[in-house]
């Protein structure tokens, strides 16, 4: 009972994404897919999940096998207008091909099945009100409920903190013991080595290496993923001149108000586990929640909207880039130029887009490529690029490295460092403690809506 890919090619129009893919997936093994953003990993997953079909070549599987798929983008697999439990009920009854069922019995069945996995889900919350990391666990729960032979996970940990990641890897190990065949994409190479049996490395749509995980090192995988060597070293900057003072921010009635001072040339990191109002604070600074006071020099402003914040030189890159940060069916040029005012000048838009494509190493380099066809890391770069202008003075970044590969991370870090070296300020939100230590000049921890100095 295996899944076999034989001489698989796939193209989007004239763009060849996968080239001559051959490998076999067996039950009881965990396979990791590695590669840079744009290498073809997610496209390969969609072929395995039968969401798309190869241009040429074939996929063969046993008649008795079934496949569950957890997509990279959390909204793709969920019905937003229904509650969490209703989404899970639909999943479990659809697999049984049942169209008439008892809601009460289905709720009990779902809760009983998930109890052994120790999953703490907000069952009666509407999905549209759930955070990204809650949605990620709902998708994982759907896969656990489905007694499929094979389970495909595309970036299942991208929104998870350390504790939640460990919980997911425990699920992975249990599924393996039950004889499930698993394919997983993880951008953390260390996690990929530790939690898989075999790793398949893709580069520019081709399998360039396939080996047992214990025989591979982080250095070898990085070398196979790209011939380009890249490293990031944070520059030392003077940061004594006050740029912005964010005052009287109220996230919780039971916690003291938050005040943040940030200097020019400074990166402040706000670190916190999921569920501690990290994103609420980021959106408040952007003017998308309760109003607050902003001081710039001797001037004071009551910030009530993102438009007002942006006019003062503040920009915000959200965690959920596809839902809140990009126009997916528009081109790279149109997204980068959306903030331009006045008459449309396509020639200038192309020139600006080409410059930012070069600055942030966005791929493909075609300004007229639609965002929906870009990899996650390149979408994130466009989400950042659209705010870059001479007016930009303070960047608010909410989980900017979510779902991006090691090279995209370093390109984004490099831009942040250069922006701050030229007098900019960055407030960087993350649930990753290593990210916080690498990029931050000053670190705060947010705990249940209260801001504490240092890593707590």
C-alpha positions in Angstrom: 0.0 0.0 0.0 2.1 2.9 -1.3 1.8 6.2 -3.1 4.1 6.4 -6.2 5.0 9.5 -8.2 6.5 8.6 -11.6 8.0 11.2 -14.0 5.7 14.0 -12.7 5.9 17.4 -14.4 3.7 20.3 -13.5 3.3 23.8 -15.1 1.3 26.9 -14.4 0.9 28.2 -18.0 4.4 28.5 -19.4 6.1 28.4 -16.0 7.4 24.9 -15.2 7.1 24.3 -11.4 7.9 20.6 -11.1 10.3 18.6 -13.3 10.5 14.8 -13.4 9.5 13.9 -9.8 10.0 10.3 -8.8 9.6 8.8 -5.3 7.5 6.4 -3.2 5.7 7.1 0.1 5.2 4.1 2.4 3.0 3.7 5.5 4.7 4.0 8.9 7.2 6.6 7.6 7.5 10.3 8.0 8.9 12.1 4.9 10.0 15.7 5.0 10.1 18.0 2.0 12.8 20.7 2.1 13.5 23.5 -0.3 13.5 27.3 -0.6 10.3 29.2 -1.2 9.3 28.6 -4.8 11.0 25.2 -5.0 7.7 23.5 -5.7 7.0 21.9 -2.2 3.4 23.1 -1.8 2.6 22.3 -5.5 3.9 18.8 -4.9 1.7 18.4 -1.8 -1.4 19.5 -3.8 -0.6 16.8 -6.4 -0.3 14.2 -3.6 -3.6 15.4 -2.2 -5.2 15.3 -5.7 -6.1 19.0 -5.5 -4.3 19.4 -8.8 -3.2 16.9 -11.5 0.2 16.5 -13.0 0.7 18.1 -16.4 2.5 14.8 -17.4 3.5 11.8 -15.4 1.3 9.8 -13.0 0.4 9.3 -9.3 -0.6 5.8 -8.3 -2.0 4.5 -5.0 -3.8 1.5 -3.6 -7.6 1.5 -4.0 -8.0 1.0 -0.2 -5.8 4.0 0.8 -7.1 7.4 1.7 -5.4 10.8 2.0 -5.9 13.7 4.4 -4.4 17.1 3.6 -3.6 20.1 5.9 -3.0 23.1 3.7 -0.5 25.8 4.4 -3.0 28.6 4.4 -5.4 28.1 7.3 -8.5 29.6 5.8 -8.3 27.3 2.8 -9.7 24.3 4.7 -12.3 25.9 7.0 -15.9 27.3 6.7 -15.6 30.7 8.3 -19.3 31.2 9.1 -19.5 28.0 11.2 -18.3 27.1 14.7 -15.2 25.0 15.3 -17.2 22.0 16.3 -19.4 22.3 13.2 -16.3 22.4 11.0 -15.1 19.2 12.7 -18.5 17.6 12.4 -18.6 18.3 8.7 -15.1 16.7 8.3 -16.0 13.5 10.2 -19.4 13.0 8.5 -18.1 13.8 5.0 -15.5 11.1 5.3 -18.2 8.6 6.3 -20.3 9.9 3.3 -23.2 10.7 5.8 -25.5 13.5 4.7 -28.0 13.0 7.6 -26.7 12.8 11.1 -27.4 13.7 14.7 -25.7 16.9 15.8 -25.6 15.9 19.4 -24.1 12.5 18.7 -21.6 14.0 16.2 -20.4 16.6 18.8 -19.9 13.8 21.4 -18.1 11.7 18.8 -15.7 14.5 17.9 -15.0 15.5 21.5 -14.4 11.8 22.5 -12.0 11.2 19.6 -10.0 14.4 20.2 -9.8 13.9 24.0 -7.1 11.3 23.7 -5.0 13.8 21.7 -5.3 16.3 24.5 -6.4 19.1 22.1 -7.8 22.1 23.8 -10.0 23.7 21.1 -12.6 26.5 21.4 -15.3 24.2 20.1 -18.2 26.7 20.1 -16.3 29.7 18.8 -17.0 30.9 15.2 -14.0 30.0 13.0 -13.9 33.6 11.6 -13.2 34.8 15.2 -10.4 32.3 15.8 -6.7 33.4 15.8 -4.3 31.9 13.2 -2.8 29.5 15.6 -6.3 28.3 16.7 -7.2 27.7 13.0 -3.9 25.8 12.6 -4.9 23.4 15.4 -8.4 23.0 14.0 -6.9 21.9 10.7 -4.6 19.5 12.5 -7.7 18.2 14.5 -9.5 17.5 11.2 -6.6 15.4 10.0 -6.5 13.5 13.3 -10.2 12.8 13.1 -9.8 11.4 9.6 -8.6 7.9 9.8 -6.6 8.3 6.6 -3.8 6.0 5.4 -1.7 9.0 4.5 -1.6 12.5 6.0 0.0 15.5 4.3 1.0 18.5 6.4 2.0 21.7 4.6 3.7 24.1 7.1 1.5 22.9 10.1 3.7 24.6 12.7 4.2 28.0 11.1 1.8 29.8 13.5 2.6 27.7 16.6 4.7 28.6 19.6 7.3 26.2 21.2 4.9 24.3 23.4 2.3 23.8 20.6 5.1 22.6 18.2 6.1 20.0 20.7 2.5 18.9 21.0 2.3 18.6 17.2 5.5 16.5 17.0 4.1 14.2 19.6 1.0 13.8 17.4 3.3 13.0 14.4 5.1 10.3 16.4 1.8 8.7 17.5 0.5 8.7 13.9 3.7 7.0 12.7 3.3 4.3 15.3 -0.2 3.7 14.1 1.2 3.0 10.6 0.2 6.2 8.9 2.3 7.5 6.0 3.1 11.2 6.6 4.6 13.9 4.4 5.4 17.2 6.1 6.9 20.6 5.1 8.7 22.4 7.9 10.9 25.5 7.3 12.9 24.7 10.5 15.6 22.4 9.2 16.5 21.2 12.7 12.9 20.2 13.3 12.8 18.5 10.0 15.8 16.3 10.8 14.6 15.5 14.3 11.0 14.5 13.3 11.2 12.7 10.0 12.6 9.4 8.7 13.6 10.6 5.2 14.1 14.1 3.6 13.5 14.9 0.0 15.2 18.1 -1.1 13.7 20.2 -4.0 15.5 22.9 -5.9 13.9 24.8 -8.8 11.2 22.1 -9.1 13.5 19.1 -9.1 14.4 16.5 -6.5 18.1 17.1 -6.0 18.7 14.8 -3.0 16.8 12.1 -1.1 18.3 10.5 2.0 17.5 9.2 5.5 17.2 12.1 7.9 19.8 10.8 10.5 22.4 10.9 7.7 21.8 14.6 7.0 23.0 17.8 8.7 21.6 21.3 8.6 24.7 22.4 6.6 24.2 19.7 4.0 20.5 20.4 3.5 21.2 24.2 3.1 23.9 23.5 0.6 21.6 21.2 -1.4 18.7 23.7 -1.3 20.7 26.5 -2.9 24.1 27.1 -4.4 24.1 30.6 -2.9 25.8 31.1 0.5 24.1 33.7 2.6 24.5 34.9 6.2 23.1 37.7 8.3 25.0 39.7 10.9 23.2 42.5 12.7 25.0 45.8 12.5 25.8 47.9 15.6 23.8 51.1 15.5 23.6 54.2 17.7 20.0 54.7 18.9 19.8 57.6 21.3 17.3 59.9 19.6 13.6 59.3 20.5 11.4 58.6 17.4 8.0 57.7 18.7 6.3 57.4 22.0 3.1 55.2 22.1 1.1 56.0 25.2 -2.0 54.9 27.1 -2.6 51.6 25.3 -5.3 49.6 27.0 -5.5 45.9 26.1 -7.2 44.6 29.3 -9.1 46.3 32.0 -7.3 44.3 34.6 -3.8 45.2 33.4 -1.9 48.5 33.5 -1.8 50.6 30.4 1.1 50.0 28.0 3.6 52.7 27.0 6.4 52.1 24.5 9.3 54.4 23.6 11.3 53.6 20.5 14.3 55.4 19.2 15.6 56.0 15.7 17.8 53.1 14.5 16.2 50.7 17.0 14.5 47.3 16.8 12.1 46.6 19.7 11.0 42.9 19.9 7.7 42.0 21.6 7.9 38.3 22.3 5.0 36.2 23.6 3.3 32.9 23.4 0.1 32.7 21.4 -3.0 33.8 23.2 -1.3 36.7 25.1 -2.7 39.6 23.1 0.4 40.0 21.0 -1.5 40.6 17.7 -4.0 42.8 19.6 -1.1 45.1 20.6 0.3 45.1 17.1 -3.1 46.1 15.6 -3.7 48.7 18.3 -0.4 50.4 17.4 -1.6 50.4 13.8 -4.8 52.2 14.8 -7.0 49.2 14.2 -8.3 48.8 17.8 -8.8 51.2 20.7 -7.4 54.7 20.2 -4.2 55.7 22.0 -1.8 58.7 22.2 1.2 59.0 19.9 3.9 61.5 20.6 6.5 62.6 18.0 8.8 65.3 19.2 6.7 68.0 20.8 3.5 66.9 18.9 0.8 64.7 20.3 -1.8 62.8 18.3 -4.8 60.6 19.2 -4.5 57.6 16.8 -7.9 56.4 15.8 -7.3 54.7 12.4 -4.6 53.0 10.2 -4.9 55.9 7.8 -3.9 58.4 10.5 -1.1 56.2 11.6 0.2 55.7 8.1 0.2 59.5 7.4 2.6 59.8 10.4 5.0 57.3 8.8 3.8 54.0 10.4 3.2 50.8 8.4 2.0 47.4 9.5 2.7 44.0 8.0 0.1 41.6 9.5 0.6 37.9 10.5 -2.1 36.7 8.1 -0.7 38.0 4.9 -3.2 36.3 2.6 -6.3 37.6 4.4 -5.1 41.0 5.6 -1.9 41.9 3.8 -2.3 41.2 0.1 -4.6 41.3 -2.9 -4.1 37.7 -4.0 -5.6 38.0 -7.5 -3.6 41.2 -8.4 -0.1 41.4 -9.6 3.2 42.1 -7.7 3.2 45.6 -9.3 -0.4 46.3 -8.3 0.2 45.2 -4.7 3.4 47.2 -4.3 1.7 50.3 -5.8 -1.6 50.2 -4.0 -0.5 52.9 -1.6 0.4 55.4 -4.3 -1.8 58.4 -4.6 -2.8 60.4 -7.7 -3.0 59.2 -11.4 -1.7 55.7 -12.2 1.6 55.8 -13.9 2.3 52.2 -15.0 5.9 52.9 -16.1 6.8 54.3 -12.7 5.0 51.5 -10.9 7.0 48.9 -12.9 10.3 50.8 -12.1 9.5 50.9 -8.4 8.4 47.2 -8.4 11.5 46.1 -10.2 13.7 48.0 -7.7 11.9 46.4 -4.7 12.0 42.9 -6.3 15.7 43.3 -6.5 16.0 44.8 -2.9 14.1 42.0 -1.3 15.0 39.2 -3.8 11.4 38.5 -4.7 10.9 35.6 -7.1 9.6 35.4 -9.8 11.0 38.8 -11.0 8.0 39.3 -13.2 6.1 42.4 -12.0 2.9 41.2 -13.6 2.8 37.8 -11.8 -0.3 37.4 -9.7 0.3 37.1 -6.0 -1.8 33.9 -5.7 0.9 32.0 -7.7 3.8 33.1 -5.4 5.3 31.0 -2.6 4.6 32.0 1.0 8.0 33.6 1.5 7.7 35.7 -1.6 4.2 36.7 -0.7 5.6 37.9 2.6 8.2 40.0 0.9 5.6 41.7 -1.3 3.5 42.3 1.9 6.5 44.2 3.2 7.5 45.8 -0.1 4.2 47.6 -0.5 4.9 49.8 2.5 8.4 50.9 1.5 8.5 54.6 0.7 10.4 57.7 1.6 7.6 58.5 4.2 8.2 55.2 6.1 9.6 55.8 9.6 8.3 53.0 11.8 7.5 49.4 10.7 5.2 47.2 12.8 5.8 43.5 11.9 3.6 40.8 13.3 5.3 37.3 12.9 7.1 38.4 9.6 9.0 35.1 9.3 5.9 32.9 9.4 6.1 30.2 6.7 9.3 31.6 5.1 12.5 29.7 4.3 16.0 30.3 5.7 17.1 32.5 2.8 13.8 34.6 2.8 14.3 35.0 6.6 17.8 36.4 6.0 16.6 38.8 3.2 13.9 40.1 5.5 16.3 40.5 8.4 18.8 42.3 6.1 16.1 44.8 5.0 15.1 45.4 8.6 18.7 46.0 9.6 19.3 48.4 6.7 16.1 50.3 7.3 17.1 50.9 10.9 20.6 51.8 10.0 19.1 54.6 7.9 17.1 56.0 10.8 14.0 53.8 10.8 12.4 52.1 13.8 10.9 48.6 14.0 8.5 47.0 16.4 8.8 43.3 15.8 6.3 40.8 17.2 7.2 37.1 17.5 6.5 33.9 19.4 10.0 32.6 18.5 12.6 33.3 21.2 15.5 32.7 18.8 14.2 35.3 16.4 13.8 37.7 19.3 17.4 37.3 20.3 18.8 37.6 16.8 17.0 40.7 15.6 16.1 42.7 18.8 18.0 45.6 20.3 15.5 45.6 23.2 13.1 42.8 24.1 9.8 42.9 26.0 7.5 39.9 26.8 3.8 40.2 26.6 1.9 38.1 29.1 -2.0 38.2 29.1 -1.9 41.8 27.8 0.8 43.1 30.1 4.2 44.2 28.8 7.2 43.1 30.8 10.8 44.0 30.2 13.2 41.2 29.0 12.4 37.6 28.2 10.1 36.2 30.8 
